[in-house]
Amino acid sequence: MTAHNHSIVWIDHREARVFHFCADEVETLIVRPNDPHVHIHHKANTIGSGHTPGFAREGPNSRISKC
């Protein structure tokens, strides 16, 4: 194994990737959590789009024009 001169760390919401490298080679390490976060959509188990009806999208200050 060669001594690596540089490292780059890429962090995501699911994992971290660590790249150790020098001029000749690259070593990659992937780190994942022991208890991963489970993403639940914010509208899960609800009816509708999640927007308030009418005024929120078509109020008097709306920039959406109807043709």
HUTADA-V155955 format. One record per residue. N is the residue number from 1. RES is the residue in three letters. PSI is psi in degrees with one decimal (NA if undefined). BURIAL is I if it has 16 or more other ideal C-beta (glycine too) atoms within 10 Angstrom, else O. Layout:
BEGIN
n=N res=RES psi=PSI burial=BURIAL
n=N res=RES psi=PSI burial=BURIAL
END
This chain:
BEGIN
n=1 res=MET psi=131.7 burial=O
n=2 res=THR psi=146.5 burial=O
n=3 res=ALA psi=123.3 burial=O
n=4 res=HIS psi=140.9 burial=O
n=5 res=ASN psi=-27.1 burial=O
n=6 res=HIS psi=158.0 burial=O
n=7 res=SER psi=146.3 burial=O
n=8 res=ILE psi=134.9 burial=O
n=9 res=VAL psi=124.8 burial=O
n=10 res=TRP psi=119.1 burial=O
n=11 res=ILE psi=128.9 burial=O
n=12 res=ASP psi=173.4 burial=O
n=13 res=HIS psi=-10.3 burial=O
n=14 res=ARG psi=-27.9 burial=O
n=15 res=GLU psi=168.1 burial=O
n=16 res=ALA psi=137.8 burial=O
n=17 res=ARG psi=129.2 burial=O
n=18 res=VAL psi=123.9 burial=O
n=19 res=PHE psi=115.9 burial=O
n=20 res=HIS psi=130.4 burial=I
n=21 res=PHE psi=159.5 burial=O
n=22 res=CYS psi=-167.0 burial=O
n=23 res=ALA psi=-25.5 burial=O
n=24 res=ASP psi=-26.1 burial=O
n=25 res=GLU psi=165.0 burial=O
n=26 res=VAL psi=136.2 burial=O
n=27 res=GLU psi=129.6 burial=O
n=28 res=THR psi=134.9 burial=O
n=29 res=LEU psi=127.8 burial=O
n=30 res=ILE psi=124.5 burial=O
n=31 res=VAL psi=123.3 burial=O
n=32 res=ARG psi=150.5 burial=O
n=33 res=PRO psi=154.4 burial=O
n=34 res=ASN psi=-33.3 burial=O
n=35 res=ASP psi=83.0 burial=O
n=36 res=PRO psi=145.6 burial=O
n=37 res=HIS psi=132.3 burial=O
n=38 res=VAL psi=117.9 burial=O
n=39 res=HIS psi=124.9 burial=O
n=40 res=ILE psi=126.3 burial=O
n=41 res=HIS psi=140.6 burial=O
n=42 res=HIS psi=-15.7 burial=O
n=43 res=LYS psi=17.1 burial=O
n=44 res=ALA psi=137.7 burial=O
n=45 res=ASN psi=28.5 burial=O
n=46 res=THR psi=160.2 burial=O
n=47 res=ILE psi=136.7 burial=O
n=48 res=GLY psi=-176.2 burial=O
n=49 res=SER psi=-15.0 burial=O
n=50 res=GLY psi=-6.2 burial=O
n=51 res=HIS psi=150.3 burial=O
n=52 res=THR psi=144.4 burial=O
n=53 res=PRO psi=140.2 burial=O
n=54 res=GLY psi=-83.8 burial=O
n=55 res=PHE psi=-37.4 burial=O
n=56 res=ALA psi=-35.5 burial=O
n=57 res=ARG psi=-20.0 burial=O
n=58 res=GLU psi=29.3 burial=O
n=59 res=GLY psi=177.6 burial=O
n=60 res=PRO psi=-24.6 burial=O
n=61 res=ASN psi=14.9 burial=O
n=62 res=SER psi=142.5 burial=O
n=63 res=ARG psi=0.4 burial=O
n=64 res=ILE psi=121.6 burial=O
n=65 res=SER psi=139.4 burial=O
n=66 res=LYS psi=131.4 burial=O
n=67 res=CYS psi=NA burial=O
END
